[in-house]
Amino acid sequence: MYTNEQLFVWDLDKLRQISQNPHPRNLLDGSAILRRLLTDSSGPLLHKAAKGRDFKPIFRVIGSPEGDRLLEDIFASGAVTFRYSNPDPDALKEGAGMQLGLDGFLARKIHFVDGKPITIKEVINFCANVAGGVHAGQPSRRDNAEVLYNNSSNVLVNGKPFPVESIRSIIDITIQALEPLYERLRA
């Protein structure tokens, strides 16, 4: 009924609204949109809307490969079991940033919980599939959903469970990365 391009534009419009008013229900709704745009098992809407348009999104995140390796070593040692991080490079004025494609962005480790690395994709899917973005469900061991579920209530950031608060930065990064395609489709 509606084209993939129209749905893509509407989804980015909605993400902008959520970014302006990031309360928990909106952030969970944002996780459903992120799942549809970026991780859907039937094929991300991003790929469908970009088909034939020579568009490769660039996701800007905070960090560096060297810093990532150092953190991995620290957590592998067992000395630290939890770390929350904000992947948005605009969160720190002087922060070093990296540019990633979609696969690299989704695989980006942003948290360590019980010593396990948690990726952006796992946060999106947890918020959409377990926390209530699409439906509230029971967590599985797959994709660290059980680890996130067991620790979400214990760690609040800005008054929200940390995975839900993480969606705010993921939305902002996604809007920036997809803006060029959005502008092309609106023209």
C-alpha positions in Angstrom: 0.0 0.0 0.0 2.8 2.4 0.9 6.2 2.3 -0.6 9.4 1.4 1.3 10.6 4.9 0.6 7.5 6.5 2.1 7.7 4.3 5.2 11.4 5.2 5.5 10.6 8.9 5.5 7.8 8.5 8.0 10.1 6.4 10.3 12.8 9.1 10.2 10.2 11.8 10.9 9.0 9.8 13.9 12.6 9.3 15.2 13.1 13.0 15.1 9.9 13.5 17.2 11.1 10.9 19.7 14.6 12.5 19.9 12.9 15.8 20.9 10.8 14.1 23.6 12.8 11.0 24.8 10.5 9.7 27.6 10.5 5.9 28.2 7.4 5.1 26.0 8.8 7.1 23.1 12.2 5.5 23.4 10.6 2.0 23.3 8.6 3.1 20.2 12.0 4.3 18.8 13.4 0.8 19.4 10.7 -0.7 17.2 11.5 1.8 14.4 15.2 1.1 14.7 14.6 -2.6 14.5 12.5 -2.1 11.4 15.0 0.3 9.8 18.2 -1.5 10.8 17.9 -5.1 12.0 14.7 -6.6 10.7 15.2 -10.3 9.9 13.1 -9.9 6.7 15.5 -7.3 5.5 16.1 -3.9 7.0 13.9 -1.1 5.6 17.0 0.9 5.1 18.2 -1.6 2.5 14.8 -1.6 0.8 14.5 2.2 0.6 18.2 2.6 -0.5 17.9 -0.1 -3.2 19.3 1.2 -6.5 20.3 4.6 -5.0 24.0 4.0 -4.3 23.7 4.9 -0.6 26.0 3.6 2.1 25.2 5.1 5.5 28.0 6.4 7.7 27.4 6.0 11.5 29.6 8.3 13.6 30.3 6.9 17.1 32.6 7.7 19.9 35.7 5.6 20.4 38.7 4.2 18.6 39.9 0.7 17.7 42.8 1.0 20.1 40.5 2.1 22.9 38.2 -0.8 22.1 41.0 -3.3 22.3 42.1 -1.9 25.7 38.6 -2.2 27.1 38.2 -5.7 25.8 41.4 -6.7 27.6 40.2 -5.1 30.8 36.9 -6.9 30.7 38.5 -10.2 29.7 40.6 -10.0 32.8 37.5 -10.0 35.0 38.6 -6.9 36.9 35.5 -5.0 35.9 32.1 -6.5 35.2 29.9 -3.6 34.2 30.3 -0.5 32.0 27.7 1.8 30.5 28.8 4.0 27.6 27.1 6.5 25.4 28.1 5.8 21.7 27.1 9.4 20.5 30.3 11.3 19.5 28.5 14.6 20.2 28.2 13.5 23.9 31.8 14.6 24.4 33.0 17.8 22.8 36.6 16.6 22.3 35.7 12.9 21.8 37.4 10.9 19.2 35.0 9.4 16.7 34.9 6.5 14.3 32.9 6.2 11.2 31.2 2.8 10.7 29.0 1.1 8.1 25.7 -0.5 9.2 27.2 -3.8 10.1 30.0 -2.2 12.1 27.5 0.1 13.8 25.2 -2.8 14.8 28.2 -4.8 16.1 29.6 -1.9 18.1 30.0 -2.9 21.7 28.6 -0.2 23.9 28.1 -1.9 27.3 29.7 -4.6 29.3 27.2 -6.4 31.7 28.3 -9.2 33.9 31.5 -9.1 31.9 29.7 -9.7 28.6 29.9 -7.2 25.7 26.6 -5.8 24.6 26.2 -4.5 21.1 24.0 -1.8 19.6 22.0 -4.5 17.8 21.4 -6.4 21.0 20.2 -3.2 22.8 17.8 -2.4 19.9 16.4 -5.9 19.8 16.2 -6.2 23.6 14.2 -2.9 23.8 12.0 -3.9 20.9 11.4 -7.6 21.6 11.6 -7.9 25.4 11.2 -4.4 27.0 8.0 -3.6 25.1 8.9 -1.6 22.0 7.1 -4.1 19.7 6.0 -6.5 22.4 7.0 -7.5 25.9 8.6 -10.8 25.9 10.6 -13.2 28.0 14.3 -12.8 27.5 16.3 -15.6 26.0 20.0 -16.3 26.4 20.4 -15.4 22.7 21.7 -11.9 22.0 22.4 -11.3 25.7 18.7 -10.5 26.3 18.7 -12.4 29.6 21.8 -10.5 30.9 20.2 -7.2 29.9 16.8 -8.1 31.5 18.4 -9.2 34.7 20.4 -6.0 35.0 18.1 -3.3 33.5 16.2 -2.5 36.7 19.4 -2.2 38.7 21.1 0.4 36.6 19.2 3.6 35.8 20.6 6.4 33.6 18.6 9.6 33.5 15.9 7.8 35.5 15.5 5.0 32.8 16.8 1.5 32.6 20.2 1.8 30.9 19.2 -0.1 27.7 16.2 2.2 27.2 18.3 5.3 27.8 20.9 4.0 25.2 18.2 4.1 22.5 18.3 7.9 22.7 21.9 8.1 21.4 21.3 5.3 18.9 18.3 7.3 17.5 20.4 10.4 17.2 23.3 8.6 15.5 20.9 6.9 13.1 19.1 10.1 12.1 22.5 11.6 11.2 23.6 8.6 9.2 20.3 8.3 7.3 19.8 12.0 6.7 21.3 12.0 3.2 18.9 9.3 2.0 16.0 10.9 3.7 16.7 14.2 1.9 17.0 12.4 -1.5 13.7 10.6 -0.9 11.8 13.8 0.1 13.0 15.7 -3.0 
